[in-house]
């Protein structure tokens, strides 16, 4: 299990920029150390533990990229050239000996190039007549030929350490003959919700009760991020019981994740609970929604306490917790890049704070993609997440958005994949 020091999150300021939070986490949170070997079938989303070196070239031999005729480019004349068809070669077939001058080989996609041939004419571009084929002028030497190692050289790094494996990565591993990959252990995360008003879905809903949405949101987000998420239920607003449950969860987990109870109200007990059993610095992030975020360490495990409003919990998870989780997993993941789109809304904000506005995308009559702001702004409006495509990111120095201006758009897919 990753072991954090008690002062690794120390921060003396009032509002911490999002990038600074991510930087501090990257500097002070070690990846999990344990490594395991998994089959390719189970490797999706896992993080490569050490560089994977290609033991074969890809492709391992020169081969044809099309169905057609393999020729020696030196035999071609200024106009049409008629060549004798000296053989036929399919994918998986034995490599043929060198052909003679004035000859061609009928060849199919993936078949090895016969010795001496260097160019392939597509079958639809030639005229075949019995034992001869006439090819047109103008084709460059090497056309339609795949060279040995043009995709990946033998001995090259096929998959670097820290790569979080995608379906494409798994295809590459299979193409160089691997059946298993060494990966880091998944980070283990304990998940709680907090609050006397929160109850389990399926139970009778009291007059002042709310069904627990945040825990299910966070569990799903953790699993999408490749973590091993453990559901530890709902914690009531009791500082002593919170402290005991959090301390117990620290054993065997790399991260403890809660929602609710991290603000400054009388019933917000998470801060004092964590301070009883570990060290906590209340990170007041320069972000909206989601300013109250608690980060700390309990018995060597990281702790993150997110706001209780679902939208704020989602936004702080993708911008604060997910980078921490990727660091714990040993993943070298670049932050998502905002794509510029045209704004179809007006908005004003305070300078010095990063804001995320929930937006849907549409194509305007002039063909340009534009962002439309969701009509309700509340941090508890879950439909603002389900009825939109992503977030418009408004940077700290920006104070206003006007229709026709450009904003950076972050799709939900880019934030959770």
DRENDO-1510 file (C-alpha; in Angstrom, 1 decimal, always signed):
<recs>
REC; n; res; u; v; w
REC; 1; UNK; +0.0; +0.0; +0.0 .
REC; 2; UNK; +1.2; +3.5; -0.8 .
REC; 3; UNK; +2.4; +5.2; +2.4 .
REC; 4; UNK; +2.0; +9.0; +2.6 .
REC; 5; UNK; +3.8; +11.3; +5.1 .
REC; 6; UNK; +1.6; +13.4; +7.4 .
REC; 7; UNK; +2.8; +16.7; +6.0 .
REC; 8; UNK; +2.7; +15.9; +2.3 .
REC; 9; UNK; -0.5; +18.0; +1.7 .
REC; 10; UNK; +0.5; +21.0; +3.7 .
REC; 11; UNK; -0.7; +24.3; +2.3 .
REC; 12; UNK; -0.8; +27.6; +3.9 .
REC; 13; UNK; -2.9; +29.7; +1.5 .
REC; 14; UNK; -6.6; +30.3; +1.4 .
REC; 15; UNK; -7.6; +29.2; -2.1 .
REC; 16; UNK; -5.6; +26.6; -4.0 .
REC; 17; UNK; -5.6; +26.6; -7.8 .
REC; 18; UNK; -6.6; +23.3; -9.4 .
REC; 19; UNK; -3.2; +22.9; -11.2 .
REC; 20; UNK; -1.3; +23.5; -7.9 .
REC; 21; UNK; -3.4; +20.8; -6.3 .
REC; 22; UNK; -2.6; +18.3; -9.0 .
REC; 23; UNK; +1.1; +19.3; -8.9 .
REC; 24; UNK; +1.3; +18.7; -5.1 .
REC; 25; UNK; -0.3; +15.4; -5.4 .
REC; 26; UNK; +2.0; +14.3; -8.2 .
REC; 27; UNK; +5.0; +15.3; -6.1 .
REC; 28; UNK; +4.0; +13.6; -2.8 .
REC; 29; UNK; +1.8; +10.6; -3.6 .
REC; 30; UNK; +3.8; +7.5; -4.5 .
REC; 31; UNK; +2.3; +4.9; -6.8 .
REC; 32; UNK; +1.3; +1.5; -5.4 .
REC; 33; UNK; +4.3; -0.8; -5.4 .
REC; 34; UNK; +2.8; -4.2; -6.0 .
REC; 35; UNK; +3.0; -5.7; -9.5 .
REC; 36; UNK; +1.0; -8.5; -10.9 .
REC; 37; UNK; +0.8; -10.3; -14.3 .
REC; 38; UNK; -2.5; -10.4; -16.1 .
REC; 39; UNK; -3.7; -11.9; -19.4 .
REC; 40; UNK; -4.5; -9.6; -22.3 .
REC; 41; UNK; -8.1; -10.4; -21.8 .
REC; 42; UNK; -8.0; -8.8; -18.4 .
REC; 43; UNK; -5.6; -5.9; -19.2 .
REC; 44; UNK; -7.9; -3.2; -20.3 .
REC; 45; UNK; -7.5; -0.1; -18.1 .
REC; 46; UNK; -4.5; -1.5; -16.2 .
REC; 47; UNK; -1.2; +0.4; -15.9 .
REC; 48; UNK; +2.0; -1.0; -17.4 .
REC; 49; UNK; +4.5; -1.6; -14.6 .
REC; 50; UNK; +7.7; -1.5; -16.7 .
REC; 51; UNK; +8.5; -0.9; -20.4 .
REC; 52; UNK; +7.3; -3.7; -22.7 .
REC; 53; UNK; +9.9; -4.4; -25.3 .
REC; 54; UNK; +9.0; -5.8; -28.7 .
REC; 55; UNK; +10.7; -9.2; -29.3 .
REC; 56; UNK; +9.7; -9.2; -32.9 .
REC; 57; UNK; +9.4; -6.6; -35.6 .
REC; 58; UNK; +5.9; -5.5; -36.7 .
REC; 59; UNK; +5.4; -6.5; -39.4 .
REC; 60; UNK; +8.0; -9.3; -39.2 .
REC; 61; UNK; +8.5; -9.4; -43.0 .
REC; 62; UNK; +7.9; -7.3; -46.0 .
REC; 63; UNK; +4.3; -7.9; -47.3 .
REC; 64; UNK; +1.7; -6.7; -49.6 .
REC; 65; UNK; -0.8; -4.1; -48.5 .
REC; 66; UNK; -3.3; -4.9; -51.3 .
REC; 67; UNK; -4.6; -7.6; -53.6 .
REC; 68; UNK; -2.7; -7.2; -56.9 .
REC; 69; UNK; +0.6; -8.0; -58.6 .
REC; 70; UNK; +4.1; -7.7; -57.1 .
REC; 71; UNK; +6.7; -6.5; -59.6 .
REC; 72; UNK; +10.3; -5.3; -59.8 .
REC; 73; UNK; +10.0; -1.5; -60.3 .
REC; 74; UNK; +13.1; -1.6; -62.5 .
REC; 75; UNK; +11.2; -3.6; -65.1 .
REC; 76; UNK; +8.6; -0.9; -65.7 .
REC; 77; UNK; +8.8; +1.1; -68.9 .
REC; 78; UNK; +7.7; +4.6; -69.7 .
REC; 79; UNK; +4.2; +3.5; -70.8 .
REC; 80; UNK; +2.2; +0.4; -70.2 .
REC; 81; UNK; +4.3; -2.7; -69.3 .
REC; 82; UNK; +3.3; -6.3; -69.9 .
REC; 83; UNK; +4.8; -8.8; -67.5 .
REC; 84; UNK; +4.6; -12.6; -67.3 .
REC; 85; UNK; +2.7; -13.9; -64.3 .
REC; 86; UNK; +5.1; -16.4; -62.7 .
REC; 87; UNK; +3.2; -17.5; -59.7 .
REC; 88; UNK; +0.5; -16.9; -57.1 .
REC; 89; UNK; +1.0; -16.0; -53.4 .
REC; 90; UNK; -1.6; -15.8; -50.6 .
REC; 91; UNK; -1.3; -14.6; -47.0 .
REC; 92; UNK; +0.4; -17.3; -45.0 .
REC; 93; UNK; +2.1; -18.7; -48.1 .
REC; 94; UNK; +5.8; -19.7; -48.4 .
REC; 95; UNK; +8.1; -16.8; -49.5 .
REC; 96; UNK; +8.9; -17.3; -53.2 .
REC; 97; UNK; +12.4; -17.3; -54.7 .
REC; 98; UNK; +13.5; -14.2; -56.6 .
REC; 99; UNK; +11.5; -13.6; -59.9 .
REC; 100; UNK; +13.2; -13.1; -63.2 .
REC; 101; UNK; +13.2; -9.8; -65.1 .
REC; 102; UNK; +9.9; -9.2; -66.8 .
REC; 103; UNK; +7.9; -11.3; -64.4 .
REC; 104; UNK; +5.1; -10.5; -61.9 .
REC; 105; UNK; +3.5; -12.4; -59.0 .
REC; 106; UNK; -0.2; -12.5; -58.3 .
REC; 107; UNK; -0.3; -11.5; -54.7 .
REC; 108; UNK; -2.9; -11.0; -51.9 .
REC; 109; UNK; -3.0; -8.7; -48.9 .
REC; 110; UNK; -0.6; -9.8; -46.2 .
REC; 111; UNK; +1.3; -12.2; -48.3 .
REC; 112; UNK; +5.1; -12.0; -48.1 .
REC; 113; UNK; +6.8; -10.0; -50.9 .
REC; 114; UNK; +8.7; -12.4; -53.2 .
REC; 115; UNK; +12.5; -11.8; -53.2 .
REC; 116; UNK; +13.4; -9.0; -55.5 .
REC; 117; UNK; +10.0; -7.4; -55.8 .
REC; 118; UNK; +9.5; -4.0; -54.4 .
REC; 119; UNK; +6.2; -2.6; -55.7 .
REC; 120; UNK; +2.6; -3.9; -55.9 .
REC; 121; UNK; -0.1; -2.8; -58.4 .
REC; 122; UNK; -3.7; -3.0; -57.2 .
REC; 123; UNK; -5.7; -5.6; -59.1 .
REC; 124; UNK; -8.3; -3.0; -60.2 .
REC; 125; UNK; -5.5; -0.9; -61.9 .
REC; 126; UNK; -4.2; -3.6; -64.2 .
REC; 127; UNK; -5.3; -5.7; -67.2 .
REC; 128; UNK; -4.8; -9.4; -66.6 .
REC; 129; UNK; -5.0; -11.7; -69.7 .
REC; 130; UNK; -4.2; -15.4; -69.1 .
REC; 131; UNK; -0.6; -15.7; -68.1 .
REC; 132; UNK; +0.3; -12.1; -68.5 .
REC; 133; UNK; -0.6; -8.8; -66.8 .
REC; 134; UNK; -0.3; -5.2; -68.2 .
REC; 135; UNK; +0.4; -2.5; -65.6 .
REC; 136; UNK; +0.1; +1.3; -66.2 .
REC; 137; UNK; +2.9; +3.8; -65.7 .
REC; 138; UNK; +3.2; +6.3; -62.9 .
REC; 139; UNK; +3.4; +4.1; -59.8 .
REC; 140; UNK; +6.2; +4.9; -57.4 .
REC; 141; UNK; +8.8; +2.4; -56.3 .
REC; 142; UNK; +7.6; +0.7; -53.0 .
REC; 143; UNK; +3.9; +1.5; -53.5 .
REC; 144; UNK; +1.6; -0.8; -51.6 .
REC; 145; UNK; +4.4; -2.6; -49.8 .
REC; 146; UNK; +4.6; -2.9; -46.0 .
REC; 147; UNK; +8.2; -2.9; -44.8 .
REC; 148; UNK; +9.6; -5.1; -42.0 .
REC; 149; UNK; +9.4; -3.1; -38.8 .
REC; 150; UNK; +7.7; -0.1; -40.3 .
REC; 151; UNK; +5.1; -0.3; -37.5 .
REC; 152; UNK; +7.5; -1.3; -34.7 .
REC; 153; UNK; +11.1; -2.3; -34.7 .
REC; 154; UNK; +12.3; -5.3; -32.9 .
REC; 155; UNK; +13.8; -4.2; -29.5 .
REC; 156; UNK; +11.8; -0.9; -29.4 .
REC; 157; UNK; +9.5; +0.0; -26.5 .
REC; 158; UNK; +6.1; -1.2; -27.5 .
REC; 159; UNK; +4.3; +0.0; -24.3 .
REC; 160; UNK; +6.0; +2.3; -21.9 .
REC; 161; UNK; +5.8; +2.0; -18.1 .
REC; 162; UNK; +2.9; +4.1; -16.9 .
REC; 163; UNK; +0.7; +3.6; -19.9 .
REC; 164; UNK; -2.9; +3.0; -19.0 .
REC; 165; UNK; -3.9; +0.2; -21.4 .
REC; 166; UNK; -6.5; +1.0; -24.1 .
REC; 167; UNK; -8.0; -1.5; -26.5 .
REC; 168; UNK; -5.5; -0.3; -29.1 .
REC; 169; UNK; -2.6; -1.0; -26.7 .
REC; 170; UNK; -3.8; -4.5; -26.1 .
REC; 171; UNK; -4.0; -5.0; -29.9 .
REC; 172; UNK; -0.3; -4.0; -30.1 .
REC; 173; UNK; +0.7; -6.3; -27.3 .
REC; 174; UNK; -1.1; -9.2; -29.1 .
REC; 175; UNK; +0.5; -8.3; -32.4 .
REC; 176; UNK; +4.0; -8.7; -30.9 .
REC; 177; UNK; +3.1; -12.1; -29.5 .
REC; 178; UNK; +2.3; -11.3; -25.8 .
REC; 179; UNK; -0.3; -13.2; -23.9 .
REC; 180; UNK; +0.3; -11.4; -20.5 .
REC; 181; UNK; +1.5; -8.0; -19.2 .
REC; 182; UNK; +3.0; -7.0; -15.9 .
REC; 183; UNK; +0.8; -4.2; -14.4 .
REC; 184; UNK; +0.6; -2.4; -11.1 .
REC; 185; UNK; -2.0; -3.4; -8.6 .
REC; 186; UNK; -5.2; -1.5; -8.8 .
REC; 187; UNK; -5.5; +1.2; -6.2 .
REC; 188; UNK; -7.9; +0.2; -3.4 .
REC; 189; UNK; -10.4; +2.9; -2.5 .
REC; 190; UNK; -12.9; +3.0; +0.4 .
REC; 191; UNK; -16.0; +5.0; -0.3 .
REC; 192; UNK; -18.4; +6.5; +2.2 .
REC; 193; UNK; -21.3; +8.9; +2.1 .
REC; 194; UNK; -22.0; +11.1; +5.2 .
REC; 195; UNK; -25.0; +12.8; +6.6 .
REC; 196; UNK; -28.0; +12.0; +8.8 .
REC; 197; UNK; -30.4; +12.9; +6.0 .
REC; 198; UNK; -28.9; +10.4; +3.5 .
REC; 199; UNK; -30.6; +7.0; +3.2 .
REC; 200; UNK; -30.1; +4.0; +0.9 .
REC; 201; UNK; -32.1; +3.8; -2.4 .
REC; 202; UNK; -35.0; +1.4; -2.0 .
REC; 203; UNK; -35.8; +2.5; +1.6 .
REC; 204; UNK; -38.9; +4.5; +2.5 .
REC; 205; UNK; -38.1; +8.2; +1.9 .
REC; 206; UNK; -38.7; +10.3; +4.9 .
REC; 207; UNK; -39.9; +13.9; +4.8 .
REC; 208; UNK; -36.4; +15.3; +5.3 .
REC; 209; UNK; -34.4; +12.5; +3.7 .
REC; 210; UNK; -32.5; +12.2; +0.5 .
REC; 211; UNK; -31.5; +9.0; -1.4 .
REC; 212; UNK; -27.7; +8.5; -1.6 .
REC; 213; UNK; -26.7; +9.5; -5.1 .
REC; 214; UNK; -23.1; +10.5; -4.4 .
REC; 215; UNK; -21.8; +7.1; -3.3 .
REC; 216; UNK; -23.1; +5.5; -6.4 .
REC; 217; UNK; -21.7; +8.3; -8.5 .
REC; 218; UNK; -18.2; +7.9; -6.9 .
REC; 219; UNK; -18.2; +4.1; -7.1 .
REC; 220; UNK; -19.0; +4.3; -10.8 .
REC; 221; UNK; -16.4; +6.9; -11.5 .
REC; 222; UNK; -13.8; +4.9; -9.5 .
REC; 223; UNK; -14.5; +1.8; -11.5 .
REC; 224; UNK; -14.3; +3.7; -14.8 .
REC; 225; UNK; -10.9; +5.0; -13.6 .
REC; 226; UNK; -9.7; +1.4; -13.0 .
REC; 227; UNK; -9.7; +1.4; -9.2 .
REC; 228; UNK; -10.8; -1.4; -6.9 .
REC; 229; UNK; -13.7; +0.4; -5.2 .
REC; 230; UNK; -15.1; -0.8; -1.9 .
REC; 231; UNK; -18.5; +0.4; -0.8 .
REC; 232; UNK; -18.5; +1.1; +2.9 .
REC; 233; UNK; -22.0; +2.6; +3.1 .
REC; 234; UNK; -23.3; +5.7; +4.8 .
REC; 235; UNK; -21.7; +7.4; +7.9 .
REC; 236; UNK; -23.8; +9.4; +10.2 .
REC; 237; UNK; -23.0; +12.9; +11.5 .
REC; 238; UNK; -21.1; +11.7; +14.6 .
REC; 239; UNK; -17.5; +12.8; +14.8 .
REC; 240; UNK; -16.3; +9.9; +17.0 .
REC; 241; UNK; -18.0; +7.2; +14.8 .
REC; 242; UNK; -16.7; +9.0; +11.7 .
REC; 243; UNK; -13.1; +9.0; +13.1 .
REC; 244; UNK; -13.3; +5.3; +14.0 .
REC; 245; UNK; -14.7; +4.3; +10.6 .
REC; 246; UNK; -12.2; +6.4; +8.7 .
REC; 247; UNK; -9.3; +5.0; +10.7 .
REC; 248; UNK; -10.5; +1.4; +10.1 .
REC; 249; UNK; -10.8; +2.1; +6.4 .
REC; 250; UNK; -7.2; +3.2; +6.2 .
REC; 251; UNK; -6.0; -0.3; +6.8 .
REC; 252; UNK; -5.9; -2.1; +3.4 .
REC; 253; UNK; -6.8; +1.0; +1.3 .
REC; 254; UNK; -4.7; +3.4; -0.6 .
REC; 255; UNK; -7.4; +6.1; -0.7 .
REC; 256; UNK; -10.4; +7.0; +1.5 .
REC; 257; UNK; -13.1; +8.9; -0.4 .
REC; 258; UNK; -16.1; +10.6; +1.3 .
REC; 259; UNK; -18.8; +13.1; +0.2 .
REC; 260; UNK; -20.5; +15.6; +2.4 .
REC; 261; UNK; -19.5; +17.0; +5.8 .
REC; 262; UNK; -16.4; +19.0; +4.7 .
REC; 263; UNK; -17.8; +22.5; +4.9 .
REC; 264; UNK; -17.8; +24.7; +8.0 .
REC; 265; UNK; -21.3; +24.0; +9.3 .
REC; 266; UNK; -22.0; +22.7; +12.8 .
REC; 267; UNK; -22.9; +19.3; +11.4 .
REC; 268; UNK; -19.9; +19.1; +9.2 .
REC; 269; UNK; -17.8; +16.6; +11.3 .
REC; 270; UNK; -15.4; +15.1; +8.7 .
REC; 271; UNK; -12.6; +17.6; +9.3 .
REC; 272; UNK; -12.5; +17.0; +13.0 .
REC; 273; UNK; -12.9; +13.3; +12.5 .
REC; 274; UNK; -9.9; +13.1; +10.2 .
REC; 275; UNK; -7.8; +15.3; +12.6 .
REC; 276; UNK; -8.4; +12.8; +15.4 .
REC; 277; UNK; -6.8; +9.9; +13.5 .
REC; 278; UNK; -4.6; +11.6; +11.0 .
REC; 279; UNK; -3.7; +15.0; +9.5 .
REC; 280; UNK; -6.0; +17.0; +7.3 .
REC; 281; UNK; -5.6; +20.3; +5.5 .
REC; 282; UNK; -8.9; +21.8; +4.3 .
REC; 283; UNK; -8.3; +22.6; +0.7 .
REC; 284; UNK; -10.5; +25.5; -0.3 .
REC; 285; UNK; -10.0; +25.2; -4.0 .
REC; 286; UNK; -10.4; +28.2; -6.3 .
REC; 287; UNK; -13.1; +26.3; -8.2 .
REC; 288; UNK; -16.8; +26.5; -8.7 .
REC; 289; UNK; -18.8; +24.4; -8.1 .
REC; 290; UNK; -16.8; +22.5; -5.4 .
REC; 291; UNK; -14.8; +24.9; -3.3 .
REC; 292; UNK; -14.8; +22.8; +0.0 .
REC; 293; UNK; -12.5; +19.8; -0.6 .
REC; 294; UNK; -10.7; +18.2; +2.2 .
REC; 295; UNK; -7.4; +16.4; +1.6 .
REC; 296; UNK; -5.2; +14.6; +4.0 .
REC; 297; UNK; -3.6; +11.4; +5.2 .
REC; 298; UNK; -4.8; +8.8; +7.7 .
REC; 299; UNK; -2.4; +6.0; +8.8 .
REC; 300; UNK; -0.5; +6.2; +5.5 .
REC; 301; UNK; -3.6; +6.3; +3.2 .
REC; 302; UNK; -4.7; +9.3; +1.3 .
REC; 303; UNK; -8.0; +10.9; +2.3 .
REC; 304; UNK; -10.3; +13.0; +0.1 .
REC; 305; UNK; -13.5; +14.5; +1.3 .
REC; 306; UNK; -15.7; +15.9; -1.4 .
REC; 307; UNK; -18.7; +18.3; -1.2 .
REC; 308; UNK; -22.1; +16.9; -0.7 .
REC; 309; UNK; -23.8; +18.4; -3.7 .
REC; 310; UNK; -23.7; +15.8; -6.6 .
REC; 311; UNK; -22.5; +18.2; -9.3 .
REC; 312; UNK; -19.8; +19.6; -7.0 .
REC; 313; UNK; -18.8; +16.0; -6.1 .
REC; 314; UNK; -18.5; +15.1; -9.8 .
REC; 315; UNK; -16.5; +18.1; -10.7 .
REC; 316; UNK; -14.1; +17.8; -7.8 .
REC; 317; UNK; -13.7; +14.1; -8.5 .
REC; 318; UNK; -12.6; +14.6; -12.1 .
REC; 319; UNK; -10.3; +17.5; -11.4 .
REC; 320; UNK; -8.9; +16.6; -8.0 .
REC; 321; UNK; -9.4; +12.9; -7.1 .
REC; 322; UNK; -8.9; +11.4; -10.5 .
REC; 323; UNK; -5.4; +12.8; -10.9 .
REC; 324; UNK; -4.6; +11.5; -7.4 .
REC; 325; UNK; -6.0; +8.1; -8.4 .
REC; 326; UNK; -3.9; +8.0; -11.6 .
REC; 327; UNK; -0.8; +8.9; -9.6 .
REC; 328; UNK; -1.6; +6.1; -7.1 .
REC; 329; UNK; -2.0; +3.7; -10.1 .
REC; 330; UNK; +1.3; +4.7; -11.5 .
REC; 331; UNK; -0.3; +6.0; -14.7 .
REC; 332; UNK; +1.3; +8.7; -16.8 .
REC; 333; UNK; -1.9; +10.4; -18.0 .
REC; 334; UNK; -2.0; +13.8; -19.6 .
REC; 335; UNK; -4.8; +16.1; -18.3 .
REC; 336; UNK; -7.8; +16.4; -20.7 .
REC; 337; UNK; -7.5; +19.1; -23.3 .
REC; 338; UNK; -10.3; +21.6; -23.6 .
REC; 339; UNK; -11.6; +21.9; -27.2 .
REC; 340; UNK; -12.6; +25.5; -28.3 .
REC; 341; UNK; -16.3; +25.8; -29.2 .
REC; 342; UNK; -18.5; +28.8; -29.8 .
REC; 343; UNK; -20.6; +30.0; -26.8 .
REC; 344; UNK; -24.3; +30.4; -27.3 .
REC; 345; UNK; -24.8; +31.9; -23.8 .
REC; 346; UNK; -24.0; +34.8; -21.6 .
REC; 347; UNK; -22.2; +34.3; -18.2 .
REC; 348; UNK; -20.3; +36.4; -15.7 .
REC; 349; UNK; -17.9; +35.1; -13.0 .
REC; 350; UNK; -15.4; +36.3; -10.5 .
REC; 351; UNK; -11.8; +36.8; -11.4 .
REC; 352; UNK; -9.3; +34.4; -9.8 .
REC; 353; UNK; -11.6; +31.4; -9.8 .
REC; 354; UNK; -11.9; +28.5; -12.2 .
REC; 355; UNK; -15.5; +27.8; -13.1 .
REC; 356; UNK; -17.1; +24.9; -14.9 .
REC; 357; UNK; -20.4; +25.5; -16.6 .
REC; 358; UNK; -22.6; +22.5; -17.7 .
REC; 359; UNK; -23.3; +22.8; -21.4 .
REC; 360; UNK; -24.8; +20.8; -24.3 .
REC; 361; UNK; -23.5; +20.9; -27.8 .
REC; 362; UNK; -25.5; +21.7; -30.9 .
REC; 363; UNK; -24.8; +22.5; -34.5 .
REC; 364; UNK; -25.8; +26.1; -35.4 .
REC; 365; UNK; -27.4; +27.0; -38.7 .
REC; 366; UNK; -24.1; +28.1; -40.0 .
REC; 367; UNK; -22.6; +24.7; -39.3 .
REC; 368; UNK; -20.5; +25.7; -36.3 .
REC; 369; UNK; -20.6; +23.6; -33.1 .
REC; 370; UNK; -21.7; +25.7; -30.2 .
REC; 371; UNK; -22.2; +25.2; -26.5 .
REC; 372; UNK; -25.6; +25.9; -24.9 .
REC; 373; UNK; -25.7; +26.5; -21.1 .
REC; 374; UNK; -28.0; +24.3; -19.0 .
REC; 375; UNK; -30.8; +26.5; -17.7 .
REC; 376; UNK; -30.3; +25.6; -14.0 .
REC; 377; UNK; -27.0; +26.2; -12.3 .
REC; 378; UNK; -27.4; +24.6; -8.8 .
REC; 379; UNK; -24.7; +22.2; -7.7 .
REC; 380; UNK; -27.4; +19.8; -6.6 .
REC; 381; UNK; -29.1; +19.5; -10.1 .
REC; 382; UNK; -28.2; +16.0; -11.2 .
REC; 383; UNK; -30.1; +16.4; -14.5 .
REC; 384; UNK; -27.6; +19.2; -15.4 .
REC; 385; UNK; -25.1; +16.3; -15.7 .
REC; 386; UNK; -27.4; +13.8; -17.5 .
REC; 387; UNK; -28.8; +16.3; -20.0 .
REC; 388; UNK; -25.5; +17.9; -21.1 .
REC; 389; UNK; -22.4; +16.8; -23.0 .
REC; 390; UNK; -19.7; +18.3; -20.8 .
REC; 391; UNK; -18.3; +21.4; -19.2 .
REC; 392; UNK; -17.3; +24.8; -20.4 .
REC; 393; UNK; -14.1; +25.6; -18.6 .
REC; 394; UNK; -13.8; +29.3; -17.7 .
REC; 395; UNK; -10.2; +30.1; -16.6 .
REC; 396; UNK; -9.2; +32.3; -13.6 .
REC; 397; UNK; -8.6; +35.5; -15.6 .
REC; 398; UNK; -11.9; +35.3; -17.5 .
REC; 399; UNK; -14.8; +37.3; -16.1 .
REC; 400; UNK; -17.5; +37.1; -18.8 .
REC; 401; UNK; -18.8; +35.0; -21.6 .
REC; 402; UNK; -20.8; +36.5; -24.4 .
REC; 403; UNK; -22.6; +34.8; -27.3 .
REC; 404; UNK; -20.3; +34.2; -30.2 .
REC; 405; UNK; -17.1; +34.1; -28.1 .
REC; 406; UNK; -15.2; +30.9; -27.7 .
REC; 407; UNK; -14.9; +28.7; -24.6 .
REC; 408; UNK; -13.0; +25.6; -23.8 .
REC; 409; UNK; -15.1; +22.5; -23.9 .
REC; 410; UNK; -14.4; +19.3; -21.9 .
REC; 411; UNK; -16.5; +16.3; -22.8 .
REC; 412; UNK; -17.6; +14.1; -19.9 .
REC; 413; UNK; -16.0; +11.2; -21.8 .
REC; 414; UNK; -12.6; +12.9; -21.7 .
REC; 415; UNK; -12.9; +13.5; -18.0 .
REC; 416; UNK; -13.7; +10.0; -16.9 .
REC; 417; UNK; -12.1; +7.7; -19.5 .
</recs>
